[in-house]
Amino acid sequence: MSRVCDLTGKRVQVGNNVSHANNKVKRKFYPNLQKKRFYIPEEDKWITLKVSTSAIRTINKNGISAVLKKARQNGNILV
């Protein structure tokens, strides 16, 4: 299962662990993804999305319909 947000497209980033002696070792930064169900009243159905917590905050602020519309325009979602 890929670690990609369904709405924003956030994915794993790569960086370094840096020790006190300035040794660098590759590591991964994972997005904070949650599996969440949303109700869409216009279509009268529930959908399950894997979304980042920042996307959940955006949905709470703007509404699921507006966020889905914008995600479709950006090409991040196929639902």
TORPA-4810 file (N, C-alpha, C, O; in nm, 3 decimals):
<nodes>
NODE_1_0.085_-0.117_0.000_0.000_0.000_0.000_0.090_0.124_0.000_0.179_0.138_0.084_M
NODE_2_0.066_0.213_-0.094_0.152_0.331_-0.104_0.113_0.434_0.002_-0.002_0.442_0.044_S
NODE_3_0.211_0.512_0.044_0.189_0.615_0.145_0.175_0.749_0.077_0.265_0.833_0.082_R
NODE_4_0.059_0.767_0.012_0.030_0.890_-0.061_-0.108_0.938_-0.021_-0.203_0.859_-0.016_V
NODE_5_-0.121_1.068_0.008_-0.250_1.127_0.041_-0.336_1.131_-0.084_-0.290_1.173_-0.191_C
NODE_6_-0.462_1.087_-0.072_-0.552_1.083_-0.187_-0.592_1.223_-0.235_-0.623_1.240_-0.353_D
NODE_7_-0.591_1.321_-0.148_-0.637_1.454_-0.186_-0.524_1.550_-0.221_-0.532_1.621_-0.321_L
NODE_8_-0.419_1.552_-0.140_-0.313_1.650_-0.161_-0.196_1.595_-0.240_-0.116_1.672_-0.295_T
NODE_9_-0.183_1.462_-0.247_-0.071_1.403_-0.318_0.057_1.399_-0.236_0.164_1.367_-0.289_G
NODE_10_0.048_1.431_-0.106_0.168_1.424_-0.021_0.219_1.281_-0.020_0.141_1.186_-0.015_K
NODE_11_0.353_1.268_-0.026_0.413_1.135_-0.026_0.538_1.134_0.060_0.573_1.235_0.120_R
NODE_12_0.606_1.020_0.065_0.725_1.005_0.147_0.835_1.096_0.093_0.856_1.103_-0.029_V
NODE_13_0.905_1.165_0.183_1.020_1.247_0.146_1.147_1.182_0.199_1.143_1.107_0.297_Q
NODE_14_1.259_1.210_0.134_1.386_1.150_0.172_1.477_1.259_0.228_1.482_1.371_0.177_V
NODE_15_1.549_1.224_0.333_1.642_1.318_0.395_1.754_1.243_0.464_1.780_1.127_0.433_G
NODE_16_1.820_1.309_0.555_1.934_1.251_0.627_1.912_1.254_0.777_1.855_1.349_0.830_N
NODE_17_1.959_1.148_0.846_1.983_1.154_0.990_2.123_1.212_1.004_2.217_1.161_0.943_N
NODE_18_2.137_1.316_1.082_2.267_1.379_1.099_2.309_1.364_1.245_2.241_1.412_1.335_V
NODE_19_2.422_1.296_1.266_2.471_1.273_1.402_2.546_1.395_1.453_2.568_1.491_1.380_S
NODE_20_2.585_1.388_1.579_2.662_1.497_1.640_2.798_1.514_1.569_2.852_1.624_1.562_H
NODE_21_2.850_1.403_1.518_2.977_1.406_1.444_2.956_1.441_1.297_3.048_1.431_1.216_A
NODE_22_2.833_1.483_1.262_2.795_1.525_1.127_2.802_1.410_1.026_2.823_1.434_0.907_N
NODE_23_2.784_1.285_1.073_2.770_1.172_0.982_2.627_1.172_0.928_2.533_1.194_1.004_N
NODE_24_2.611_1.148_0.799_2.479_1.152_0.737_2.438_1.013_0.690_2.513_0.946_0.619_K
NODE_25_2.318_0.971_0.729_2.262_0.842_0.690_2.122_0.869_0.636_2.044_0.942_0.697_V
NODE_26_2.091_0.810_0.523_1.960_0.833_0.460_1.846_0.784_0.549_1.858_0.683_0.618_K
NODE_27_1.737_0.857_0.546_1.615_0.820_0.619_1.496_0.869_0.541_1.511_0.939_0.441_R
NODE_28_1.375_0.832_0.587_1.251_0.872_0.521_1.163_0.951_0.618_1.157_0.922_0.737_K
NODE_29_1.096_1.050_0.564_0.996_1.127_0.638_0.860_1.085_0.584_0.829_1.110_0.468_F
NODE_30_0.779_1.022_0.669_0.648_0.973_0.627_0.540_1.077_0.655_0.542_1.142_0.759_Y
NODE_31_0.444_1.093_0.563_0.332_1.183_0.591_0.239_1.120_0.694_0.231_0.998_0.705_P
NODE_32_0.170_1.205_0.769_0.078_1.157_0.873_-0.055_1.124_0.806_-0.143_1.210_0.798_N
NODE_33_-0.070_1.000_0.759_-0.189_0.958_0.685_-0.287_0.884_0.775_-0.247_0.805_0.860_L
NODE_34_-0.414_0.912_0.754_-0.521_0.848_0.829_-0.625_0.797_0.728_-0.652_0.862_0.627_Q
NODE_35_-0.682_0.681_0.757_-0.790_0.628_0.675_-0.921_0.681_0.734_-0.950_0.659_0.851_K
NODE_36_-0.999_0.753_0.651_-1.117_0.822_0.704_-1.231_0.812_0.606_-1.212_0.817_0.484_K
NODE_37_-1.352_0.797_0.660_-1.474_0.793_0.579_-1.539_0.930_0.579_-1.548_0.996_0.683_R
NODE_38_-1.583_0.973_0.461_-1.652_1.102_0.447_-1.786_1.079_0.378_-1.798_0.996_0.288_F
NODE_39_-1.885_1.154_0.423_-2.018_1.149_0.362_-2.031_1.263_0.263_-2.004_1.379_0.296_Y
NODE_40_-2.073_1.230_0.141_-2.095_1.331_0.038_-2.245_1.344_0.018_-2.307_1.256_-0.042_I
NODE_41_-2.306_1.452_0.068_-2.452_1.464_0.060_-2.504_1.480_-0.083_-2.615_1.436_-0.112_P
NODE_42_-2.426_1.542_-0.173_-2.472_1.560_-0.311_-2.492_1.427_-0.382_-2.585_1.411_-0.462_E
NODE_43_-2.405_1.331_-0.353_-2.413_1.199_-0.416_-2.480_1.097_-0.325_-2.503_0.983_-0.366_E
NODE_44_-2.510_1.137_-0.200_-2.575_1.051_-0.100_-2.498_0.920_-0.082_-2.557_0.811_-0.085_D
NODE_45_-2.366_0.931_-0.062_-2.285_0.811_-0.038_-2.164_0.843_0.048_-2.125_0.959_0.064_K
NODE_46_-2.107_0.737_0.103_-1.986_0.746_0.185_-1.867_0.705_0.099_-1.878_0.615_0.017_W
NODE_47_-1.753_0.772_0.117_-1.630_0.731_0.053_-1.521_0.720_0.159_-1.520_0.795_0.256_I
NODE_48_-1.429_0.626_0.138_-1.316_0.609_0.228_-1.192_0.659_0.157_-1.161_0.615_0.046_T
NODE_49_-1.122_0.750_0.221_-1.000_0.808_0.165_-0.885_0.793_0.263_-0.905_0.793_0.384_L
NODE_50_-0.764_0.781_0.209_-0.644_0.786_0.292_-0.590_0.928_0.277_-0.534_0.963_0.174_K
NODE_51_-0.607_1.009_0.382_-0.574_1.151_0.374_-0.478_1.190_0.486_-0.474_1.128_0.592_V
NODE_52_-0.400_1.295_0.458_-0.311_1.349_0.559_-0.393_1.430_0.659_-0.505_1.471_0.630_S
NODE_53_-0.337_1.451_0.777_-0.409_1.525_0.880_-0.430_1.670_0.837_-0.529_1.732_0.875_T
NODE_54_-0.337_1.725_0.759_-0.358_1.861_0.710_-0.475_1.866_0.612_-0.546_1.967_0.606_S
NODE_55_-0.496_1.759_0.535_-0.610_1.753_0.444_-0.741_1.742_0.522_-0.843_1.797_0.480_A
NODE_56_-0.739_1.672_0.635_-0.859_1.661_0.719_-0.897_1.799_0.773_-1.015_1.834_0.777_I
NODE_57_-0.796_1.878_0.813_-0.823_2.014_0.860_-0.881_2.100_0.748_-0.971_2.181_0.772_R
NODE_58_-0.831_2.084_0.627_-0.882_2.160_0.513_-1.027_2.120_0.484_-1.109_2.206_0.451_T
NODE_59_-1.058_1.991_0.496_-1.196_1.945_0.474_-1.288_2.003_0.580_-1.400_2.044_0.549_I
NODE_60_-1.242_2.008_0.705_-1.324_2.066_0.812_-1.350_2.214_0.787_-1.457_2.265_0.822_N
NODE_61_-1.254_2.282_0.727_-1.268_2.426_0.703_-1.353_2.456_0.580_-1.443_2.539_0.586_K
NODE_62_-1.326_2.388_0.468_-1.389_2.422_0.340_-1.503_2.330_0.300_-1.585_2.367_0.215_N
NODE_63_-1.511_2.211_0.357_-1.614_2.114_0.319_-1.559_2.012_0.221_-1.470_2.042_0.141_G
NODE_64_-1.614_1.890_0.227_-1.563_1.780_0.146_-1.587_1.802_-0.002_-1.503_1.766_-0.084_I
NODE_65_-1.700_1.862_-0.038_-1.731_1.881_-0.179_-1.634_1.976_-0.246_-1.588_1.950_-0.358_S
NODE_66_-1.601_2.086_-0.180_-1.508_2.184_-0.236_-1.368_2.126_-0.249_-1.298_2.151_-0.347_A
NODE_67_-1.326_2.048_-0.149_-1.192_1.990_-0.151_-1.182_1.884_-0.260_-1.080_1.876_-0.328_V
NODE_68_-1.286_1.801_-0.277_-1.286_1.701_-0.383_-1.282_1.766_-0.521_-1.213_1.718_-0.611_L
NODE_69_-1.355_1.875_-0.537_-1.357_1.946_-0.665_-1.218_1.999_-0.699_-1.172_1.986_-0.812_K
NODE_70_-1.152_2.058_-0.600_-1.018_2.113_-0.623_-0.918_2.002_-0.650_-0.829_2.018_-0.733_K
NODE_71_-0.931_1.888_-0.580_-0.840_1.776_-0.600_-0.857_1.718_-0.741_-0.759_1.677_-0.803_A
NODE_72_-0.980_1.713_-0.790_-1.004_1.665_-0.927_-0.940_1.758_-1.029_-0.884_1.712_-1.128_R
NODE_73_-0.947_1.889_-1.005_-0.885_1.986_-1.096_-0.734_1.971_-1.098_-0.672_1.985_-1.203_Q
NODE_74_-0.674_1.943_-0.981_-0.529_1.925_-0.974_-0.484_1.789_-1.022_-0.364_1.767_-1.039_N
NODE_75_-0.577_1.697_-1.044_-0.542_1.564_-1.092_-0.493_1.470_-0.985_-0.426_1.371_-1.017_G
NODE_76_-0.526_1.497_-0.857_-0.481_1.412_-0.748_-0.575_1.298_-0.718_-0.536_1.202_-0.652_N
NODE_77_-0.699_1.306_-0.765_-0.798_1.205_-0.726_-0.875_1.159_-0.848_-0.898_1.236_-0.942_I
NODE_78_-0.915_1.033_-0.846_-0.989_0.976_-0.958_-1.131_0.937_-0.918_-1.204_0.883_-1.000_L
NODE_79_-1.172_0.963_-0.794_-1.304_0.923_-0.745_-1.411_1.011_-0.804_-1.529_0.994_-0.775_V
</nodes>
